[in-house]
Amino acid sequence: MQMSDTDVDRAIGQMWSIRKAVLEVSRLDANSEPVPFGGSSERLDLINLALYLGNLVERAASQGRCDADTIVAKALDRPVIQGIARFAPEAWQLRSS
């Protein structure tokens, strides 16, 4: 978040977009998929949503009989993800060094 200058509210919004994209590419029923609770604190909400998304990707991969990387790659191609800001190249270089 610091490298991309994303605040907590925006990060949470982006994570909801990621959730939608994963559900779109999975065989999971979006109507029966649990919705993570929030409201205790922004920081805790963000952490809980990140954990939930990790588990969602794993469930989607299991249901689709593929690996998590495949689900993520398919989700990244969804239009709902296109609105999420990309990291600047300098940020990726910092992470890999």
N, C-alpha and C positions, 0 to 999 in steps of 0.2 A: 504494500500500500504506500509506503514511503517513497519507493522508487518511482511509482507512477503518479504520485501526488493525489491519491484517491482517499477521500474521507470515508468514515465508517458508514454513513448513510448511503453513499454511492456504492460502496462495496457490497452492502447488503442488497441493494437493488440489483446489482449485477449478478449476485448469487441467485436471486430469484429468477433471473433470465436464464442462467445456467440450468437451474432446476427444470424450467420449462423445456429447454432444448433437450436435456437428457430424457425427459418423459416423452418428448416427440419422437425420438429415435429408438426408444426401447419398446419392449413388448409388455411393459408394466401398464396397468390400468390407472390412468391419472386420477380417476374419480375415487379410487380406493387407496391411493398413495397417501400416507400420513402427511400432514402439514406441520412443520416444526413450530413449536410455540416460541414466543419471544416476549419481550417487555420488561425483563428484569434489569438489564442494562445493555447499552449498545455493544459494548465489548463482548459480553457474554453471549448476546444474540448472534454476533458475528462468528464467534467460536463454535457455538452450537450448530449454526447453519453450515459452516465448513465441514464439521463432522458428519452432519446429515448428508451433505452432498457426496462425501466420500463413500458412505454406505449406500446411497442411491446408485452411484455408478457401479458399485460391486453387485448390487441386486439386479441392475439392468444387464450387466454383463452375464451374470448367471442365467437369467431368464432368456437372454438372446444367444446363449451358448457360445460366447466369444470372450475375449479378454477386455479388461477395463480400458486399455489404450484404444481399442476399436470403438467403444462407446464414446469416448472423449473425442476422437477424430470425427465421428459422425455428428456429434453434437456441435462441434466447432463450425460445421458447414451450415448449420441452421440459421435462417434469417434473424431470429431473435437474438442471436449472439453477435451479429454484425454491428449492433449498436454499442457494444461494449468497447471501451477505449483499449487500444493495444499499448503494450509497453514500448517505450522508446528503445531503439537499438542499444543505446548506451546502458540502459538498465539490464538488458540481457547479457551484455558483456561483463558487467559488474557481477552478476550472479554466477557466471561461468568461470570467473577468475579466482 
